[in-house]
Amino acid sequence: MLDAPPASARGGSGSTLKPPSPHRSRTPTPPRNIPMSHSISRSLKSLTLAAGLCLAAAAATTTRADEGMWTLLSPPTRQLATHGFAPTADFLTAMQKAAIAFPGASGSFVSADGLIMTNHHVGSDVLAELSTAERDLLQTGFTALKRADELKCPTLTVSIVEQITDVTAQVKAAIISGMTSQEAERAIEAVISTIEQKATAGAQTAAKITGTGTKVRGEVITLFSGGRYHLHIVRSFSDVRLVFAPEAQAANFGGDGDNFEFPRHGLDACFFRAYVNDAPYKPESYLKVGTAPTAGATEGELALVFGHPGRTQRLLTLDDLSYQRDMAIPDRLRRVWRAEVKTQEFMNRGVDERRMGMDELFGYANSRKALTGQLAGLHDPQVMAARKASEQALIDAIKANAQWQAKFGGAFARISDAADQMSELSPELSLWTPRESDALTRALSILELAHQLGQSEANRSPRFKAGRLARTVEQMSRFAPAPAALQQYELECFLLRIAETVGGNDPRLAELLDGKAPGERASEVLAATALNDPAKVKALVEGGAAAIDRFKDPLLNMARVLDIELRPLNERVDREVNPALKAAYTTLAEARFAAFGDSVYPDANSSLRLSFGKIIGYEQRGTTIKPFTTFGSLFTTADARGKASTDYVPTASWQNARTKLNPATPFNFICTADIIGGNSGSPVVNTKGELIGLIFDGNIHSLPGAFVYDITRNRAIAVDIRAIKEALRIVYIAPEIADEIGR
């Protein structure tokens, strides 16, 4: 399965480096104003993927065929023309308004009654939250045969982009000659906050829909590290209900062995419905399915992917990329290995623990495999040599022009200095960040809110400025706490890691443990905390800084101990590293525009993008990998491998339907579209705008795609829409849902 988007909120004592469960869907979307490589995530459960590079962007004025994650304001018209396709403005607008952002993933409207399609692994945390010991939705799946049966998802919010406007000139007008990088950053943040507030007010006034379940806001998206700025008008839906999910075994057929591989046979699909005022939402645009009996993907066809790819950094400098290779990614990988083993240990305690930890384990295993592949890509001498060559091409272009040299020449050195600073700060930041424990991370985020509210508007981080503060406060109180036993185990794991690192005599550890053993202390703190109650957290954060400062809570007190260690480190990141990096990368973006033009795509940052590619196979170790699997090859694979591994045993529902399914029905397919974590759940359409598939993964050769795109073997993997509809009708006896899709 695809990883979630790399998270990259900048520092602050409420931040976290926790990287588990990359497939979990409600990772808060981080600020998009700085390069990811040195930033520290505030997300509760997110995997920070490795940064990347774009060989073509720096070295040439053209982008290789099928490469790129393009904004809809600057679509790849020249590249698409080579495929004989020219998207109209109406086509792009229709796709834009049908595309849905899940936090950390993607989706789409697929019916006139607000039916939403995404991946099972995107919805898996919702399934886990809605499950009980008596009803495990991950194991059994879920089907709502009528609207009244659809289950409300209390913590899930999704959104669409209704309008996109370029506001680059307005933002850059705030920068005055002679400003320091810190002053320029504050000026930019201030004008962005103003733009967002005005846009939100205007959108709310003009909104056609009001009431519960939908909100409209303005959000400025930073592109090219500050080279461009786009204003998105975003409508969000907080009344979202579960309609259908298959069993996890059917969605993830083949388990870890097939993850990031092809051929695949997974029904990695999940359906929700958006409601407004207790009635199904009527989207302005939704995706339709072709009416021909054979409507669907065909080999050699151009496939278009509309989604919210998470984070790439294909424009990193060589120094920054080396930091990722030598420090950042290995540190994340060590965490994931530890967390995977610890989660398995917890699950071995009993049946209930196995159910509680299954979603976590899937995420850690996925993270481990993804990071291993990405690190291998960075250790490929050809990749690094190509990065060096492309960087040198830009340096040579700058040196050849005296004006450019004066304007752009110092950027590389500033980035190198920032990389050195982060190399110094990262070990301590990583040590004291409670990445294992969502509960303790939540407490740190509450302390961060109090700190930010004590600052002037100009000095606050972007998430806490007036334009975004209400949304940030709301997000902090929309959560579903993990089961108590799992929370206790996670907090104990954090305390044990600190003890293993600093030793038993460290006074900071002593203050955290308060004279108790790690397990006993974790149990004591979590039994007494009020911060696992969303209603109490909501009241606390809405009470502001004074209420938080007065609040006495054992978990918050534990967070205060960590805050003493983390805040000075994160303030150095905010004060010294991030502004310098932002300014330097903005300078390099302007240098690329000057030298090579702006016909290149920006790095992914969870904003809406278009990718494209052909449905074709590839060669691997002398074998031709065909672009489609079928229902027939599913059962052939099960017969061949099911005795050796339960991962390849179809569920009872599929075995019972075996003779009723058409063995020739296409199941999964691959295409050359350029995707990354965050594209999970993205719809695949043809040039008519017809829905043909659902992105759910990339093959093993796509993992270095965080760094460089290679059309030779890099493939996106999708579920064919024909398989989804036939499975709904025959396997799950839900013809009404099948008929509604794309109708």
C-alpha positions in Angstrom: 0.0 0.0 0.0 1.1 3.6 -0.5 2.5 5.4 2.4 0.8 8.4 3.7 2.2 11.8 2.8 5.4 12.7 4.4 4.5 15.0 7.3 6.4 18.2 7.7 5.1 20.7 10.2 7.9 22.7 11.5 9.2 22.5 15.1 7.6 23.6 18.3 7.5 21.7 21.5 4.2 20.0 20.5 5.9 18.4 17.5 6.4 14.7 17.0 8.7 12.5 14.9 6.3 9.5 15.2 6.2 7.6 11.9 3.9 4.7 12.3 0.8 3.7 10.4 1.5 5.5 7.1 -1.9 4.3 5.8 -3.9 5.9 8.5 -6.1 8.5 7.0 -6.6 11.3 9.4 -3.1 12.6 9.7 -3.5 16.4 10.1 -2.3 18.1 7.0 0.9 20.0 7.9 1.8 23.5 7.0 3.3 23.8 3.5 5.7 26.6 3.9 9.1 25.0 4.3 11.3 22.2 2.9 10.5 19.0 4.6 14.0 17.7 5.1 14.7 19.5 8.4 11.2 19.9 9.7 9.6 18.1 12.6 6.1 16.7 12.3 3.3 17.5 14.6 1.2 14.8 13.1 -0.1 12.0 15.5 0.6 9.1 13.2 2.6 9.9 10.1 5.6 8.6 8.3 7.9 11.3 7.1 9.0 9.9 3.7 12.4 10.6 2.3 13.0 13.7 0.3 13.5 13.5 -3.4 15.1 15.2 -6.4 14.0 16.0 -9.9 16.8 15.4 -12.4 15.0 17.0 -15.3 13.8 20.1 -13.5 17.2 21.5 -12.7 19.1 20.3 -15.8 16.7 20.9 -18.7 13.7 22.9 -19.8 11.7 19.7 -20.5 10.3 17.0 -18.3 10.5 13.4 -19.2 7.3 11.8 -20.5 4.7 10.9 -17.9 6.7 12.5 -15.1 5.3 15.0 -12.6 2.6 15.9 -10.2 1.1 19.0 -11.8 -1.1 21.7 -10.5 -4.4 22.2 -12.2 -3.5 25.9 -12.9 -0.5 24.7 -14.8 -1.4 21.4 -16.4 1.2 19.5 -18.5 -0.4 20.5 -21.8 2.8 19.8 -23.9 3.4 16.4 -22.3 -0.3 15.4 -22.7 -0.2 16.5 -26.3 2.3 13.7 -27.0 -0.5 11.3 -25.9 -3.0 13.1 -28.2 -4.9 14.6 -25.4 -5.7 18.3 -24.6 -7.7 18.8 -21.4 -10.2 21.6 -21.5 -10.7 24.0 -18.7 -14.1 22.5 -18.0 -12.6 19.0 -17.9 -10.1 20.1 -15.3 -12.7 22.0 -13.2 -15.0 18.9 -13.2 -12.1 16.7 -12.0 -11.1 19.3 -9.4 -14.5 19.4 -7.8 -14.9 15.6 -7.8 -11.5 15.0 -6.2 -11.6 14.7 -2.4 -8.8 15.2 0.1 -8.7 12.8 3.0 -6.2 13.9 5.6 -3.1 12.0 4.4 -4.8 10.5 1.4 -7.2 11.0 -1.5 -10.7 10.1 -2.7 -13.5 11.1 -5.1 -17.2 11.6 -5.4 -18.6 8.8 -7.5 -22.4 9.5 -7.4 -24.9 12.3 -7.3 -25.8 11.4 -3.7 -22.4 12.1 -2.2 -20.9 8.5 -2.4 -17.2 8.7 -1.8 -14.6 6.2 -3.0 -11.2 5.7 -1.5 -8.9 2.8 -0.3 -9.6 0.3 2.4 -6.2 1.1 3.9 -7.2 4.8 4.0 -10.4 4.0 5.9 -8.9 1.3 8.1 -8.4 3.5 11.1 -12.1 4.5 10.8 -12.9 0.8 10.7 -10.7 0.2 13.8 -12.4 3.1 15.7 -15.9 1.8 14.8 -15.0 -1.8 15.8 -15.6 -3.5 19.1 -14.6 -6.8 20.6 -18.0 -8.1 19.4 -17.8 -6.6 15.9 -14.3 -6.3 14.3 -14.9 -4.4 11.0 -11.4 -5.0 9.9 -11.9 -8.7 10.0 -15.5 -8.9 8.8 -15.9 -5.9 6.6 -19.0 -3.8 6.5 -21.9 -3.3 4.1 -24.8 -0.8 4.6 -27.6 -2.2 2.5 -29.7 0.9 3.1 -28.9 4.6 4.0 -30.1 4.1 7.6 -27.4 1.5 8.1 -24.5 3.8 7.2 -22.2 4.4 10.2 -21.2 7.9 11.3 -17.5 8.5 11.5 -17.1 10.9 14.4 -13.5 12.1 13.8 -13.4 12.0 10.0 -13.4 15.2 7.9 -12.9 15.3 4.1 -12.7 18.2 1.7 -12.9 19.4 -1.9 -11.2 22.3 -3.7 -13.8 24.6 -5.2 -11.6 27.3 -6.6 -7.9 27.9 -7.3 -6.3 31.3 -7.8 -2.7 32.4 -8.2 -1.8 34.9 -5.5 2.0 34.9 -6.0 2.3 38.6 -6.8 0.2 39.5 -3.7 2.3 37.4 -1.4 5.7 38.4 -2.8 4.7 42.1 -2.6 5.1 41.8 1.2 8.9 41.2 0.9 10.8 44.5 1.1 14.4 44.8 -0.1 16.9 44.5 2.8 14.7 42.2 5.0 16.5 39.4 6.7 15.2 35.9 6.0 13.4 35.9 9.3 11.7 39.2 8.6 10.8 38.1 5.1 9.3 34.9 6.5 7.2 36.8 9.0 6.0 39.2 6.3 5.0 36.3 4.1 3.2 34.5 6.9 1.3 37.7 7.8 0.1 38.4 4.3 -0.9 34.8 3.8 -2.9 34.9 7.0 -4.7 38.1 5.7 -5.4 36.5 2.3 -6.8 33.4 4.0 -9.0 35.4 6.4 -10.4 37.5 3.6 -10.9 34.5 1.3 -12.6 32.6 4.1 -15.0 35.4 4.9 -15.8 35.9 1.2 -16.4 32.2 0.6 -18.6 31.9 3.6 -20.7 34.8 2.5 -21.0 33.4 -1.0 -21.4 29.8 0.1 -24.4 28.0 -1.4 -24.6 25.5 1.5 -24.7 26.4 5.2 -25.4 24.5 8.3 -23.8 21.4 9.9 -21.5 19.2 8.1 -19.9 21.7 5.7 -17.5 24.6 6.2 -15.7 26.8 3.6 -12.2 28.3 4.1 -9.4 29.9 2.1 -6.0 28.2 2.2 -2.8 29.4 0.6 -0.6 26.7 -0.8 3.1 27.3 -1.1 4.8 25.8 -4.3 8.4 25.7 -5.4 9.4 26.5 -1.8 8.0 29.9 -2.1 8.4 30.4 -5.8 4.6 30.4 -6.4 1.5 30.7 -4.1 -2.0 29.4 -4.9 -5.1 30.2 -3.0 -7.5 27.3 -2.6 -11.1 27.7 -1.6 -11.8 24.5 0.3 -15.1 23.0 1.4 -15.0 20.4 4.2 -17.5 17.8 5.3 -17.5 16.6 8.9 -20.6 14.4 8.6 -19.1 11.4 6.8 -20.6 7.9 7.1 -19.2 4.5 6.3 -21.0 2.7 3.4 -18.9 -0.3 2.5 -15.5 -1.9 3.3 -14.4 -5.5 2.4 -12.5 -7.7 4.9 -8.9 -6.6 5.5 -7.8 -9.9 4.1 -9.5 -9.2 0.8 -8.2 -5.7 0.6 -4.7 -6.7 1.5 -4.5 -10.1 -0.2 -0.9 -11.2 -0.2 0.0 -9.3 2.9 3.4 -7.9 3.4 4.9 -10.2 0.8 2.9 -8.6 -2.0 3.1 -5.1 -0.6 4.8 -2.8 -3.2 4.7 -5.7 -5.7 3.0 -6.6 -8.9 1.1 -8.8 -9.9 -1.5 -7.9 -7.2 -5.0 -9.1 -6.3 -6.3 -6.6 -3.7 -9.8 -5.2 -3.4 -8.3 -2.1 -1.6 -11.5 -0.1 -1.8 -13.8 1.6 0.7 -16.9 3.8 0.4 -18.2 6.6 2.5 -21.0 9.1 2.0 -20.9 12.9 2.7 -24.0 14.3 4.5 -25.1 17.9 5.0 -27.9 18.7 7.4 -28.6 15.0 7.8 -29.2 14.5 4.0 -26.7 13.1 1.4 -24.7 15.9 -0.2 -25.3 16.6 -3.8 -21.9 17.3 -5.4 -21.6 19.7 -8.2 -19.3 17.2 -10.0 -18.8 13.5 -9.6 -17.1 10.8 -11.6 -19.1 8.6 -13.9 -18.4 5.1 -15.3 -18.7 4.4 -19.1 -21.9 2.9 -20.2 -20.5 0.2 -22.5 -20.5 -3.3 -21.1 -16.7 -3.4 -21.3 -16.2 0.1 -20.0 -12.9 0.3 -18.1 -9.2 0.4 -18.5 -7.5 -0.9 -21.6 -3.8 -1.7 -22.3 -2.0 1.2 -23.9 -4.6 3.7 -22.8 -3.7 7.1 -21.2 -4.7 7.1 -17.5 -5.2 10.3 -15.6 -4.8 10.4 -11.8 -6.3 13.3 -9.7 -5.2 13.2 -6.1 -3.3 14.8 -3.2 0.2 13.4 -3.3 1.9 13.9 0.0 5.6 15.0 0.0 8.3 14.8 -2.5 11.5 16.9 -2.5 12.9 16.4 -5.9 14.6 19.7 -5.9 16.8 19.1 -2.9 20.4 20.1 -3.0 23.0 17.4 -2.8 23.9 18.5 0.8 20.3 18.3 1.8 19.8 14.9 0.1 22.9 13.6 1.9 21.4 14.6 5.2 18.3 12.6 4.4 20.5 9.5 3.4 22.8 9.6 6.3 20.7 10.8 9.2 17.0 11.5 8.7 15.9 8.3 6.9 18.1 5.9 9.0 16.6 7.4 12.1 13.1 6.9 10.9 13.9 3.4 9.8 15.3 2.5 13.3 12.1 3.8 14.9 9.9 1.8 12.5 11.8 -1.5 13.1 11.5 -1.0 16.9 7.8 -0.1 16.7 7.0 -3.1 14.4 8.6 -5.5 16.9 7.0 -3.8 19.9 3.6 -4.0 18.3 4.0 -7.7 17.5 5.0 -8.2 21.1 1.8 -6.4 22.3 -0.4 -8.4 19.8 1.0 -11.7 21.1 -0.6 -11.0 24.5 -4.1 -12.2 23.4 -7.0 -12.0 21.0 -8.1 -8.5 22.0 -4.6 -7.2 21.8 -4.2 -8.7 18.3 -7.3 -6.9 17.2 -6.2 -3.6 18.8 -2.7 -3.7 17.2 -3.5 -5.1 13.7 -4.0 -1.7 12.1 -0.8 -0.4 13.8 1.2 -3.4 12.6 0.1 -3.0 9.0 1.3 0.6 9.1 4.7 -0.1 10.6 5.4 -3.0 8.2 4.4 -0.7 5.3 6.7 2.1 6.6 9.6 -0.3 7.1 9.4 -1.6 3.5 8.9 1.9 2.0 11.8 3.4 3.9 14.1 0.5 3.1 13.4 1.0 -0.6 13.9 4.7 -0.4 17.2 4.5 1.4 18.4 1.9 -1.1 17.6 4.5 -3.8 19.7 7.1 -2.1 22.6 4.7 -1.9 22.5 4.1 -5.6 25.6 5.9 -7.0 23.8 6.7 -10.2 21.1 8.6 -8.4 23.5 10.7 -6.4 25.7 11.2 -9.5 22.7 12.4 -11.5 21.7 14.7 -8.6 25.3 16.1 -8.6 25.3 16.6 -12.3 21.9 18.4 -12.4 22.9 20.6 -9.5 26.1 21.5 -11.3 24.1 22.5 -14.4 22.2 25.0 -12.3 25.4 26.3 -10.6 27.0 26.7 -14.0 24.0 28.6 -15.4 24.1 31.0 -12.4 27.9 31.5 -12.6 27.6 32.4 -16.3 25.4 35.4 -15.5 26.8 38.1 -13.3 23.3 39.3 -12.2 22.2 35.8 -11.4 25.4 35.2 -9.5 24.8 38.2 -7.3 21.1 37.3 -6.8 21.2 33.5 -6.5 24.8 32.5 -5.8 24.7 32.1 -2.0 21.7 29.8 -1.8 23.7 26.5 -1.9 26.0 27.6 0.9 23.0 28.6 3.1 21.3 25.3 2.6 24.6 23.5 3.5 24.9 25.5 6.7 21.3 24.6 7.6 21.9 20.9 7.0 24.9 21.1 9.4 22.6 22.7 12.0 20.0 20.1 11.7 22.6 17.3 12.0 23.5 18.8 15.3 19.9 19.2 16.6 18.3 16.1 15.2 19.5 13.5 17.8 18.1 15.3 20.8 14.9 16.2 19.0 14.4 12.6 18.1 15.2 11.4 21.6 12.7 13.4 23.5 9.8 13.4 21.0 7.2 10.8 22.1 6.6 9.3 18.7 5.3 6.1 20.3 2.4 7.7 22.2 -0.5 9.5 20.6 -1.8 10.5 24.1 1.5 12.1 25.1 1.8 13.8 21.7 -1.7 15.2 22.2 -0.6 16.7 25.5 2.4 18.3 23.9 0.2 19.8 21.2 -2.0 21.4 23.9 1.1 23.0 25.5 2.1 24.2 22.1 -1.3 25.9 21.6 -0.9 27.7 25.0 2.6 28.8 24.0 1.4 30.1 20.6 -1.5 31.9 22.0 0.9 33.8 24.3 2.7 35.2 21.3 1.8 38.2 19.2 0.0 37.4 15.9 3.2 38.2 14.0 5.3 35.7 16.0 2.9 32.8 15.8 3.5 29.8 13.6 1.2 29.6 10.5 -1.2 27.0 12.0 -1.9 29.3 14.9 -2.4 32.6 13.1 -5.9 34.1 12.9 -6.6 32.6 9.5 -6.1 29.0 10.6 -6.4 29.1 14.4 -10.1 28.0 14.6 -9.4 25.0 12.3 -6.3 24.0 14.3 -8.3 24.2 17.6 -11.1 22.1 16.1 -8.7 19.5 14.8 -7.1 19.1 18.2 -10.4 18.0 19.7 -11.5 15.6 16.9 -9.9 12.4 17.7 -10.7 8.8 18.8 -8.4 7.6 21.6 -6.8 4.2 21.1 -7.9 1.4 23.3 -6.6 1.8 26.9 -4.4 -1.3 26.8 -2.7 -0.1 23.6 -2.3 3.4 24.9 -0.6 2.1 28.0 1.7 -0.1 26.1 2.7 2.8 23.7 3.5 5.1 26.6 5.4 2.4 28.4 7.5 1.8 25.2 8.4 5.5 25.0 9.5 5.6 28.7 11.5 2.4 28.1 13.2 4.0 25.1 14.2 7.0 27.1 15.5 4.8 29.9 17.6 2.7 27.5 19.1 5.9 26.0 19.9 8.2 28.9 20.3 5.6 31.7 18.5 5.1 35.0 20.3 7.9 36.9 19.2 10.7 34.5 17.1 13.3 36.5 14.8 13.9 33.5 13.9 10.2 33.4 13.4 10.3 37.1 10.9 13.2 36.8 9.1 11.3 34.0 8.8 8.1 36.1 8.1 9.8 39.5 9.5 6.8 41.4 7.5 4.2 39.4 8.5 1.5 36.9 7.7 2.5 33.3 4.7 0.2 33.0 3.3 1.2 36.3 3.8 4.9 35.6 2.1 4.6 32.2 -0.9 2.9 33.7 -1.1 5.5 36.5 -0.9 8.5 34.2 -3.4 7.3 31.6 -5.9 6.1 34.3 -6.0 9.7 35.7 -5.7 11.9 32.6 -8.7 13.8 31.2 -6.9 14.2 27.8 -8.4 11.0 26.4 -11.9 12.6 26.5 -12.5 14.6 23.3 -15.1 16.8 25.0 -12.8 17.7 27.8 -9.9 18.4 25.4 -12.3 20.6 23.4 -13.3 22.6 26.4 -9.7 22.9 27.5 -8.3 24.2 24.2 -11.2 26.5 23.6 -10.4 28.0 27.0 -7.1 29.3 25.7 -3.7 29.7 27.2 -4.9 30.7 30.7 -7.1 27.6 31.0 -4.3 25.3 29.8 -1.7 26.9 32.2 -4.0 26.3 35.1 -5.0 22.8 34.1 -3.5 20.1 36.4 -3.3 16.7 34.7 -0.7 13.9 35.1 -0.3 13.4 31.3 0.0 17.2 30.8 2.6 17.3 33.6 4.6 14.6 31.9 4.4 16.6 28.6 5.7 19.6 30.5 8.9 17.7 31.4 9.4 17.0 27.7 8.6 20.5 26.7 11.5 21.8 28.7 13.8 19.7 26.5 12.1 20.1 23.2 11.1 23.8 23.2 14.7 25.3 23.0 15.6 22.8 20.3 12.5 23.6 18.2 12.8 27.3 18.8 16.3 27.1 17.2 14.8 25.2 14.3 12.1 27.9 13.9 14.5 30.8 14.5 17.7 29.7 12.7 17.0 26.8 10.4 13.6 27.1 8.8 13.7 30.8 7.7 17.2 30.3 6.2 16.0 27.1 4.4 12.8 28.7 3.1 14.7 31.8 1.8 17.4 29.7 0.2 15.1 27.3 -1.5 12.9 30.2 -2.7 16.0 31.7 -4.2 16.9 28.4 -6.0 13.3 28.2 -7.3 13.7 31.7 -8.8 17.0 30.7 -10.3 15.4 27.7 -12.0 12.7 29.8 -13.4 15.3 32.3 -14.7 17.5 29.6 -16.2 15.1 27.0 -17.5 11.6 28.6 -17.4 8.7 27.6 -15.3 7.5 24.6 -17.4 8.3 22.3 -14.5 6.1 20.9 -11.8 6.5 21.7 -8.1 7.2 19.2 -5.4 4.1 17.4 -4.0 2.8 18.9 -0.7 -0.7 17.3 -0.2 -2.3 19.8 -2.6 -4.4 18.7 -5.5 -2.4 17.4 -8.5 -2.7 15.7 -11.8 -0.5 12.8 -12.8 -0.8 10.8 -16.0 0.7 7.7 -17.8 0.0 4.8 -20.0 -1.4 1.4 -18.9 1.6 -0.7 -19.8 3.7 -3.5 -18.3 7.4 -3.7 -17.8 10.4 -6.1 -17.8 11.7 -7.5 -14.6 14.6 -10.0 -14.4 13.9 -11.2 -18.0 10.2 -11.6 -17.4 7.4 -9.5 -18.9 5.0 -8.2 -16.3 1.7 -7.8 -17.9 -0.4 -4.7 -16.9 -3.6 -6.6 -15.7 -4.5 -9.3 -13.3 -7.9 -10.9 -13.2 -10.3 -12.7 -10.9 -9.1 -15.9 -12.5 -5.4 -15.2 -11.6 -6.5 -14.3 -8.0 -7.7 -17.9 -7.5 -4.8 -19.4 -9.4 -2.4 -17.5 -7.0 -4.4 -18.6 -4.0 -4.3 -22.2 -5.1 -0.5 -22.0 -5.6 0.4 -20.1 -2.5 -2.4 -20.4 0.0 -1.0 -23.6 1.6 2.3 -21.8 2.4 0.8 -18.6 3.8 -2.6 -17.5 5.1 -2.0 -14.1 3.4 -2.9 -15.8 0.2 -6.1 -17.5 1.4 -9.3 -15.8 0.1 -11.9 -15.0 2.6 -15.0 -17.2 2.9 -17.1 -14.6 1.0 -14.7 -14.8 -2.0 -14.4 -18.6 -1.9 -18.2 -18.9 -1.8 -18.4 -16.6 -4.9 -15.6 -18.2 -6.9 -17.8 -20.0 -9.4 -20.1 -17.0 -9.8 -17.3 -14.5 -10.7 -16.1 -14.0 -14.2 -12.5 -15.2 -14.3 -11.7 -12.8 -17.1 -12.8 -9.6 -15.1 -9.7 -7.3 -14.8 -8.8 -7.0 -11.1 -5.7 -4.8 -10.6 -3.7 -2.9 -13.2 -0.6 -0.7 -13.5 0.3 2.5 -15.3 3.2 4.9 -15.6 1.5 7.7 -13.7 3.9 9.5 -11.3 2.5 9.0 -7.7 3.7 9.1 -4.1 2.3 8.5 -0.6 -1.0 10.5 -0.3 -2.2 9.4 -3.7 -3.8 6.4 -1.9 -7.5 6.6 -2.9 -6.9 8.7 -6.0 -9.4 8.0 -8.8 -8.0 7.0 -12.2 -10.0 8.3 -15.2 -9.6 8.1 -19.0 -9.5 11.0 -21.4 -13.3 11.1 -21.4 -13.3 11.7 -17.7 -14.8 8.2 -17.1 -13.8 6.4 -13.9 -11.6 3.4 -14.7 -9.8 2.6 -11.5 -8.6 3.4 -7.9 -4.9 4.0 -7.0 -3.8 2.0 -4.0 -0.1 1.3 -4.3 3.1 1.5 -6.3 5.4 -1.3 -7.2 8.8 -1.8 -5.6 10.5 0.2 -8.4 8.3 3.2 -7.4 9.9 3.6 -4.0 12.8 5.8 -5.2 10.1 7.9 -6.8 10.4 10.2 -3.8 13.8 11.1 -5.3 13.6 10.5 -9.1 11.0 9.2 -11.6 12.0 6.3 -13.8 9.4 5.4 -16.5 11.2 2.1 -17.2 9.8 0.2 -14.3 8.1 2.7 -11.9 4.4 1.8 -11.9 1.3 2.9 -10.0 -1.1 0.1 -9.1 -4.9 0.5 -9.2 -8.0 -1.6 -8.6 -10.1 -1.8 -11.8 -13.6 -0.3 -11.4 -15.0 -3.4 -13.1 -13.6 -5.6 -10.3 -15.1 -3.3 -7.6 -18.5 -3.3 -9.1 -18.6 -7.1 -9.8 -17.3 -7.8 -6.3 -20.0 -5.6 -4.8 -22.7 -7.4 -6.7 -21.6 -11.0 -6.4 -19.2 -11.3 -3.4 -20.9 -8.9 -1.0 -24.5 -9.0 -2.4 -24.7 -5.2 -2.5 -26.0 -4.5 -6.0 -27.4 -1.1 -5.0 -24.0 0.2 -4.1 -22.5 -1.2 -7.3 -25.2 0.4 -9.4 -24.8 3.8 -7.7 -21.1 4.1 -8.5 -20.7 6.4 -11.5 -24.4 6.4 -12.3 
